[in-house]
Every structure is written in C-alpha cells, then in structure tokens.
C-alpha cells in the first residue's frame, strides 16, 4: 500500500517532500525554567499563615483526612486544628510531637 505524504511543488515543476520539523519546534519552543525554593514560591501563604500551619495542612491533605478526624485521633478540638493551620494558634513542641507521631514524620517541620 502506498503511503500518502504531503508534497510541495518546486520552481522546476518537480514535487519535493516537506521536511519534518514539528519535533524540533516542540523541543526548542519550551523555555528552560529555573527551579525556586518552596519558601519563595509560597512566601505569600507563609506571611498569611504560619509555616508550621502550612505543613500541618499539607500533611493532613496528603493523608486525605479531615480536621475532625485528626482532632478525634489526637483528642483535641477541631477548632484548635483550624486555628493552628491558619496561624492564629501556635503549635507547641508537645503538640508538634503528637502531630509527628500521627503523620510519621519529624516534629520540627511543624514548629
């Protein structure tokens, strides 16, 4: 079976094949991006909330659990979890250790 290819006429009347430059265009079209530290990327969120609160929220969402479920597991109120995530209540060392044990991570990320 013949394969149909797109051909362009030349000045002399002969037909020539078109070059395949799509792949080259795709590769060169993407600009190279420099990576930036996450603290720079989330500096507005860190200013609005605390860094420990963002880590708490991120850990909770990664495990796909609600504030109520976390509060029940740790024996504290859901309102306190919300305040910690929003930076209105500090996360003490003992509470950070409880979070770390629950999420199986180092407690210092919550401080």
Buried (B, 14 or more C-beta within 10 A) or exposed (E): EEEEEEEEEEEEEEEEEEEEEEEEEEEEEEEEEEEEEEEEEBEEBBEEBBBBBBBBBBBBEEEEBEBEBBBEEBEBEBEBBBBBBBBEBEBEEEBBBBBBEBBEEEBEBBB
